[in-house]
């Protein structure tokens, strides 16, 4: 099977994997809560934490990270098994990483709604470049701990991890294909956090440990 056919097979599969709404499923099972109607209305770990609790949130985090890890690892293993050249393998990995990220953010199972992409994006990033993934965590966790703004820490981690991957690619430390993922990942995550950025600038963003204000279905405060 040629490389284009593997792209046609694995990239859509990665999207469908990323689109699995872990937050919606776990919140329903754990607390009978539809996170699409509660809190920030996001399906990600942070909203599950605020609306259902720590245990379900940890499970959602693990599942969402796992989606990114599995998407890239599957592409890597298939590429090596069928003997694709390195450049084709790298772009197949990146195609699957981006597809999983897009699936998480715009899930076909949820009428193209979803989360913010941090956990799934981090999972994929960590497989592509463990050092970039570690760098993202190294800055994100302290920022969250000090500020108690999950969105701020997430954005800081995305910029350092994704931006660092771009720099490493330009310096030829990592494949150029991986830099493409870094750039796309930062752009997607920033776009998905645009409302959070507006609230951070306005000083109205909800801190960790506090329930966010009620929002409209579009995600804006009531």
ABEGO torsion letter per residue (X at the ends): XBAAAAAAAAAAAAAAAAABBAAAAAAAAAAGBBAAABEAGBABAAAAAAAAEAAAAAAAAAAAAAAAAAAAAAAAAAAAAAGBBAAAAAAAAAAAAAAAAAAAABBAAAGGBEBAGAAAAAAAAAAABAAAAAAAAAAAAAAAAAAGBAAAAAAAAAAAAAAAAAAAAAAGABBAAAAAAAAAAAAAAAAAAAAAAAAAAAGABBBBGBBBBBBBAAGBBX
